């Protein structure tokens, strides 16, 4: 052992004894139904195995959120049916991949996002007006709230309960996740989702890419406007609340993303717990193309 690094046996015993004083945490979860929920389920199972107490809040009408031994499920009523919810989900997803002119796609996506946003806002309103459930959440003294901010009700709930928030997400429409974290996402180099562009763009293609940002700003204003009007009721926007996240956990794989710097408290690579070996592929840069990192990037895999 190097000089100065020797440890006293009594000191080691004392430090080891302190490990038994660690207490499990109490986590409140409000996730988005559909594929986001399927991704977060395994995380909740791991937390339960570690001794943490997990409480999930969800509407009574849902596609995938069901009772489980891994968590306590608290449900609240909503004024729409499962058929209406599934229809809005399907229309929103299908519209994102439809082809057509710029104006046609914009109008269709606007209509789909407006319906989806209104439905989510109505659900959030019924949660916040459920006095019995809100009293339970306030008295439970949670340590943190885990949510997918693509639907900002969890963000608003964390603000209401004064809880630190942990975001578990694939991304937020309109690049709001990059704006909230102040990470670079230049339209000159990073192709926007559904633009069918690559990182090698001509000048006109870069202009087109920039136009996608312009339409996204309008679309997100319409989508998040109901939340701002109904619940915030103060001089603060959804984007302002996104700034307050304690940790951003990216449900994505950096290998499939455009290389860019990320802030220290953003981590990615949580989608797969088991890996399957693949055949070697040629490298297109002479370097290690398996994982792109930067001084402020943290890549994790569980």
One Martini backbone bead per residue (centre of mass of N, CA, C, O) as a GRO file, in nm:
protein
  302
    1UNK     BB    1   0.098   0.034   0.020
    2UNK     BB    2   0.084   0.350   0.009
    3UNK     BB    3   0.184   0.616   0.146
    4UNK     BB    4  -0.088   0.737   0.347
    5UNK     BB    5  -0.312   0.476   0.292
    6UNK     BB    6  -0.341   0.372   0.555
    7UNK     BB    7  -0.567   0.185   0.765
    8UNK     BB    8  -0.758   0.179   1.036
    9UNK     BB    9  -0.944  -0.065   1.167
   10UNK     BB   10  -1.150   0.106   1.330
   11UNK     BB   11  -1.225   0.287   1.089
   12UNK     BB   12  -1.335   0.066   0.905
   13UNK     BB   13  -1.557  -0.031   1.094
   14UNK     BB   14  -1.707   0.238   1.108
   15UNK     BB   15  -1.770   0.270   0.806
   16UNK     BB   16  -1.925   0.000   0.774
   17UNK     BB   17  -2.149   0.066   0.987
   18UNK     BB   18  -2.281   0.303   0.817
   19UNK     BB   19  -2.426   0.132   0.597
   20UNK     BB   20  -2.679   0.057   0.783
   21UNK     BB   21  -2.801   0.369   0.775
   22UNK     BB   22  -2.925   0.332   0.518
   23UNK     BB   23  -3.206   0.458   0.338
   24UNK     BB   24  -3.482   0.426   0.184
   25UNK     BB   25  -3.683   0.550  -0.057
   26UNK     BB   26  -3.945   0.784  -0.180
   27UNK     BB   27  -4.133   0.736  -0.481
   28UNK     BB   28  -4.277   0.933  -0.731
   29UNK     BB   29  -4.491   0.837  -1.011
   30UNK     BB   30  -4.536   1.004  -1.347
   31UNK     BB   31  -4.631   0.869  -1.637
   32UNK     BB   32  -4.654   0.765  -1.966
   33UNK     BB   33  -4.841   0.619  -2.169
   34UNK     BB   34  -4.713   0.343  -2.318
   35UNK     BB   35  -4.389   0.315  -2.404
   36UNK     BB   36  -4.276   0.466  -2.154
   37UNK     BB   37  -4.387   0.261  -1.948
   38UNK     BB   38  -4.235   0.008  -2.048
   39UNK     BB   39  -3.952   0.132  -1.968
   40UNK     BB   40  -4.004   0.194  -1.649
   41UNK     BB   41  -4.070  -0.079  -1.513
   42UNK     BB   42  -3.781  -0.191  -1.461
   43UNK     BB   43  -3.693   0.034  -1.274
   44UNK     BB   44  -3.905  -0.024  -1.051
   45UNK     BB   45  -3.811  -0.310  -0.989
   46UNK     BB   46  -3.526  -0.232  -0.895
   47UNK     BB   47  -3.613  -0.045  -0.665
   48UNK     BB   48  -3.764  -0.259  -0.505
   49UNK     BB   49  -3.515  -0.448  -0.461
   50UNK     BB   50  -3.366  -0.202  -0.294
   51UNK     BB   51  -3.619  -0.089  -0.094
   52UNK     BB   52  -3.802   0.095  -0.234
   53UNK     BB   53  -4.066   0.326  -0.245
   54UNK     BB   54  -4.345   0.300  -0.477
   55UNK     BB   55  -4.554   0.551  -0.638
   56UNK     BB   56  -4.830   0.544  -0.862
   57UNK     BB   57  -4.975   0.779  -1.088
   58UNK     BB   58  -5.302   0.723  -1.249
   59UNK     BB   59  -5.532   0.677  -1.464
   60UNK     BB   60  -5.801   0.468  -1.510
   61UNK     BB   61  -5.736   0.529  -1.807
   62UNK     BB   62  -5.549   0.270  -1.971
   63UNK     BB   63  -5.319   0.058  -2.146
   64UNK     BB   64  -5.058  -0.036  -1.927
   65UNK     BB   65  -5.141   0.054  -1.644
   66UNK     BB   66  -5.084  -0.168  -1.375
   67UNK     BB   67  -5.082  -0.361  -1.129
   68UNK     BB   68  -4.809  -0.417  -0.884
   69UNK     BB   69  -4.547  -0.536  -0.676
   70UNK     BB   70  -4.350  -0.275  -0.728
   71UNK     BB   71  -4.615  -0.098  -0.657
   72UNK     BB   72  -4.820   0.172  -0.582
   73UNK     BB   73  -5.154   0.233  -0.695
   74UNK     BB   74  -5.285   0.553  -0.797
   75UNK     BB   75  -5.611   0.650  -0.890
   76UNK     BB   76  -5.794   0.852  -1.135
   77UNK     BB   77  -6.041   1.020  -1.274
   78UNK     BB   78  -6.183   1.044  -1.610
   79UNK     BB   79  -6.383   1.188  -1.896
   80UNK     BB   80  -6.269   0.938  -2.063
   81UNK     BB   81  -6.213   0.689  -2.282
   82UNK     BB   82  -6.026   0.439  -2.413
   83UNK     BB   83  -6.101   0.488  -2.708
   84UNK     BB   84  -6.024   0.788  -2.721
   85UNK     BB   85  -5.731   0.759  -2.635
   86UNK     BB   86  -5.635   0.563  -2.859
   87UNK     BB   87  -5.708   0.747  -3.094
   88UNK     BB   88  -5.520   0.985  -3.023
   89UNK     BB   89  -5.259   0.824  -3.027
   90UNK     BB   90  -5.273   0.713  -3.320
   91UNK     BB   91  -5.297   0.983  -3.468
   92UNK     BB   92  -5.034   1.106  -3.362
   93UNK     BB   93  -4.843   0.888  -3.479
   94UNK     BB   94  -4.930   0.882  -3.780
   95UNK     BB   95  -4.886   1.185  -3.848
   96UNK     BB   96  -4.569   1.189  -3.809
   97UNK     BB   97  -4.540   0.980  -4.086
   98UNK     BB   98  -4.664   1.145  -4.290
   99UNK     BB   99  -4.712   1.253  -4.604
  100UNK     BB  100  -4.639   1.573  -4.763
  101UNK     BB  101  -4.681   1.876  -4.734
  102UNK     BB  102  -4.599   2.113  -4.521
  103UNK     BB  103  -4.892   2.216  -4.464
  104UNK     BB  104  -5.032   1.945  -4.423
  105UNK     BB  105  -4.857   1.845  -4.187
  106UNK     BB  106  -4.901   2.082  -3.998
  107UNK     BB  107  -5.213   2.058  -3.966
  108UNK     BB  108  -5.218   1.766  -3.862
  109UNK     BB  109  -5.028   1.800  -3.620
  110UNK     BB  110  -5.184   2.022  -3.481
  111UNK     BB  111  -5.447   1.863  -3.433
  112UNK     BB  112  -5.320   1.626  -3.275
  113UNK     BB  113  -5.182   1.795  -3.047
  114UNK     BB  114  -5.437   1.932  -2.943
  115UNK     BB  115  -5.589   1.675  -2.855
  116UNK     BB  116  -5.367   1.559  -2.673
  117UNK     BB  117  -5.333   1.809  -2.489
  118UNK     BB  118  -5.627   1.824  -2.386
  119UNK     BB  119  -5.639   1.542  -2.261
  120UNK     BB  120  -5.401   1.584  -2.062
  121UNK     BB  121  -5.521   1.834  -1.919
  122UNK     BB  122  -5.775   1.699  -1.808
  123UNK     BB  123  -5.628   1.489  -1.637
  124UNK     BB  124  -5.471   1.693  -1.464
  125UNK     BB  125  -5.714   1.839  -1.346
  126UNK     BB  126  -5.834   1.587  -1.196
  127UNK     BB  127  -5.595   1.547  -1.013
  128UNK     BB  128  -5.576   1.836  -0.873
  129UNK     BB  129  -5.899   1.802  -0.781
  130UNK     BB  130  -5.816   1.559  -0.600
  131UNK     BB  131  -5.819   1.588  -0.270
  132UNK     BB  132  -5.753   1.308  -0.156
  133UNK     BB  133  -5.498   1.249  -0.325
  134UNK     BB  134  -5.342   1.512  -0.262
  135UNK     BB  135  -5.327   1.464   0.042
  136UNK     BB  136  -5.163   1.206   0.025
  137UNK     BB  137  -4.916   1.327  -0.125
  138UNK     BB  138  -4.849   1.545   0.091
  139UNK     BB  139  -4.825   1.329   0.344
  140UNK     BB  140  -4.593   1.123   0.227
  141UNK     BB  141  -4.309   1.234   0.185
  142UNK     BB  142  -4.137   1.257  -0.062
  143UNK     BB  143  -3.818   1.264  -0.230
  144UNK     BB  144  -3.935   1.215  -0.531
  145UNK     BB  145  -3.991   1.265  -0.895
  146UNK     BB  146  -4.098   1.058  -1.163
  147UNK     BB  147  -4.081   1.163  -1.515
  148UNK     BB  148  -4.238   1.252  -1.828
  149UNK     BB  149  -4.222   1.572  -1.988
  150UNK     BB  150  -4.406   1.540  -2.243
  151UNK     BB  151  -4.602   1.548  -1.994
  152UNK     BB  152  -4.635   1.820  -1.759
  153UNK     BB  153  -4.782   1.713  -1.500
  154UNK     BB  154  -4.539   1.611  -1.333
  155UNK     BB  155  -4.402   1.886  -1.315
  156UNK     BB  156  -4.637   2.028  -1.166
  157UNK     BB  157  -4.648   1.834  -0.923
  158UNK     BB  158  -4.362   1.890  -0.819
  159UNK     BB  159  -4.414   2.189  -0.765
  160UNK     BB  160  -4.652   2.153  -0.566
  161UNK     BB  161  -4.469   1.948  -0.369
  162UNK     BB  162  -4.167   2.024  -0.361
  163UNK     BB  163  -4.000   1.835  -0.569
  164UNK     BB  164  -3.766   1.658  -0.693
  165UNK     BB  165  -3.681   1.597  -1.036
  166UNK     BB  166  -3.701   1.309  -1.261
  167UNK     BB  167  -3.609   1.246  -1.594
  168UNK     BB  168  -3.771   1.002  -1.818
  169UNK     BB  169  -3.655   1.006  -2.159
  170UNK     BB  170  -3.648   1.060  -2.515
  171UNK     BB  171  -3.813   1.336  -2.550
  172UNK     BB  172  -3.901   1.667  -2.667
  173UNK     BB  173  -4.078   1.855  -2.830
  174UNK     BB  174  -3.910   2.116  -2.997
  175UNK     BB  175  -3.646   2.105  -2.809
  176UNK     BB  176  -3.696   2.163  -2.494
  177UNK     BB  177  -3.462   2.002  -2.367
  178UNK     BB  178  -3.235   2.187  -2.483
  179UNK     BB  179  -3.335   2.455  -2.367
  180UNK     BB  180  -3.345   2.373  -2.064
  181UNK     BB  181  -3.021   2.273  -2.076
  182UNK     BB  182  -2.844   2.436  -2.282
  183UNK     BB  183  -2.801   2.268  -2.538
  184UNK     BB  184  -2.672   2.202  -2.828
  185UNK     BB  185  -2.893   2.238  -3.151
  186UNK     BB  186  -2.811   2.291  -3.449
  187UNK     BB  187  -2.968   2.332  -3.759
  188UNK     BB  188  -2.702   2.315  -3.938
  189UNK     BB  189  -2.639   1.994  -3.822
  190UNK     BB  190  -2.914   1.897  -3.686
  191UNK     BB  191  -3.146   1.688  -3.762
  192UNK     BB  192  -3.474   1.672  -3.771
  193UNK     BB  193  -3.748   1.531  -3.702
  194UNK     BB  194  -3.893   1.416  -4.002
  195UNK     BB  195  -3.699   1.559  -4.233
  196UNK     BB  196  -3.506   1.358  -4.400
  197UNK     BB  197  -3.224   1.427  -4.287
  198UNK     BB  198  -2.888   1.494  -4.262
  199UNK     BB  199  -2.566   1.609  -4.168
  200UNK     BB  200  -2.560   1.645  -4.492
  201UNK     BB  201  -2.613   1.972  -4.602
  202UNK     BB  202  -2.744   2.199  -4.773
  203UNK     BB  203  -2.854   2.509  -4.772
  204UNK     BB  204  -3.156   2.440  -4.828
  205UNK     BB  205  -3.170   2.216  -4.612
  206UNK     BB  206  -3.113   2.405  -4.372
  207UNK     BB  207  -3.361   2.575  -4.411
  208UNK     BB  208  -3.561   2.344  -4.372
  209UNK     BB  209  -3.466   2.272  -4.087
  210UNK     BB  210  -3.545   2.549  -3.966
  211UNK     BB  211  -3.852   2.527  -4.028
  212UNK     BB  212  -3.903   2.302  -3.825
  213UNK     BB  213  -3.857   2.483  -3.581
  214UNK     BB  214  -4.084   2.685  -3.635
  215UNK     BB  215  -4.325   2.486  -3.621
  216UNK     BB  216  -4.264   2.378  -3.336
  217UNK     BB  217  -4.325   2.632  -3.174
  218UNK     BB  218  -4.627   2.638  -3.241
  219UNK     BB  219  -4.707   2.350  -3.152
  220UNK     BB  220  -4.619   2.379  -2.849
  221UNK     BB  221  -4.799   2.610  -2.775
  222UNK     BB  222  -5.062   2.446  -2.818
  223UNK     BB  223  -4.997   2.198  -2.631
  224UNK     BB  224  -4.909   2.377  -2.354
  225UNK     BB  225  -5.127   2.596  -2.300
  226UNK     BB  226  -5.334   2.452  -2.111
  227UNK     BB  227  -5.138   2.429  -1.870
  228UNK     BB  228  -5.078   2.729  -1.824
  229UNK     BB  229  -5.378   2.824  -1.777
  230UNK     BB  230  -5.488   2.613  -1.556
  231UNK     BB  231  -5.225   2.575  -1.336
  232UNK     BB  232  -5.008   2.792  -1.298
  233UNK     BB  233  -5.106   3.095  -1.254
  234UNK     BB  234  -4.831   3.232  -1.358
  235UNK     BB  235  -4.508   3.366  -1.429
  236UNK     BB  236  -4.495   3.067  -1.593
  237UNK     BB  237  -4.358   2.805  -1.772
  238UNK     BB  238  -4.285   2.499  -1.879
  239UNK     BB  239  -3.988   2.567  -1.936
  240UNK     BB  240  -3.924   2.672  -1.652
  241UNK     BB  241  -3.973   2.396  -1.512
  242UNK     BB  242  -3.756   2.229  -1.667
  243UNK     BB  243  -3.507   2.370  -1.528
  244UNK     BB  244  -3.562   2.211  -1.231
  245UNK     BB  245  -3.419   1.966  -1.282
  246UNK     BB  246  -3.201   1.728  -1.146
  247UNK     BB  247  -3.252   1.485  -1.363
  248UNK     BB  248  -3.150   1.335  -1.680
  249UNK     BB  249  -3.297   1.049  -1.838
  250UNK     BB  250  -3.206   0.879  -2.124
  251UNK     BB  251  -3.414   0.691  -2.357
  252UNK     BB  252  -3.129   0.608  -2.514
  253UNK     BB  253  -2.886   0.584  -2.787
  254UNK     BB  254  -2.590   0.728  -2.879
  255UNK     BB  255  -2.537   0.570  -3.143
  256UNK     BB  256  -2.821   0.701  -3.272
  257UNK     BB  257  -2.700   0.977  -3.229
  258UNK     BB  258  -2.604   1.286  -3.250
  259UNK     BB  259  -2.319   1.433  -3.189
  260UNK     BB  260  -2.314   1.580  -2.855
  261UNK     BB  261  -2.323   1.778  -2.600
  262UNK     BB  262  -2.365   1.726  -2.244
  263UNK     BB  263  -2.473   1.751  -1.950
  264UNK     BB  264  -2.387   1.602  -1.651
  265UNK     BB  265  -2.714   1.534  -1.571
  266UNK     BB  266  -2.700   1.356  -1.829
  267UNK     BB  267  -2.832   1.031  -1.923
  268UNK     BB  268  -2.765   0.727  -2.119
  269UNK     BB  269  -2.887   0.388  -2.180
  270UNK     BB  270  -3.189   0.251  -2.059
  271UNK     BB  271  -3.336   0.039  -2.268
  272UNK     BB  272  -3.115  -0.198  -2.212
  273UNK     BB  273  -3.029  -0.499  -2.026
  274UNK     BB  274  -2.968  -0.670  -2.289
  275UNK     BB  275  -2.709  -0.797  -2.494
  276UNK     BB  276  -2.636  -0.840  -2.842
  277UNK     BB  277  -2.432  -0.964  -3.053
  278UNK     BB  278  -2.258  -0.822  -3.329
  279UNK     BB  279  -2.139  -0.760  -3.612
  280UNK     BB  280  -1.892  -0.619  -3.749
  281UNK     BB  281  -1.818  -0.279  -3.834
  282UNK     BB  282  -1.741  -0.023  -4.009
  283UNK     BB  283  -1.545   0.251  -3.991
  284UNK     BB  284  -1.612   0.628  -4.030
  285UNK     BB  285  -1.323   0.773  -3.873
  286UNK     BB  286  -1.100   0.588  -3.710
  287UNK     BB  287  -1.265   0.556  -3.462
  288UNK     BB  288  -1.483   0.534  -3.197
  289UNK     BB  289  -1.828   0.446  -3.286
  290UNK     BB  290  -1.982   0.328  -3.034
  291UNK     BB  291  -1.912   0.594  -2.849
  292UNK     BB  292  -2.023   0.916  -2.783
  293UNK     BB  293  -1.822   1.171  -2.637
  294UNK     BB  294  -1.774   1.419  -2.379
  295UNK     BB  295  -1.689   1.619  -2.120
  296UNK     BB  296  -2.037   1.643  -2.082
  297UNK     BB  297  -2.071   1.321  -2.092
  298UNK     BB  298  -2.311   1.059  -1.991
  299UNK     BB  299  -2.287   0.700  -2.013
  300UNK     BB  300  -2.543   0.459  -1.950
  301UNK     BB  301  -2.597   0.111  -1.837
  302UNK     BB  302  -2.846  -0.155  -1.724
   0.00000   0.00000   0.00000
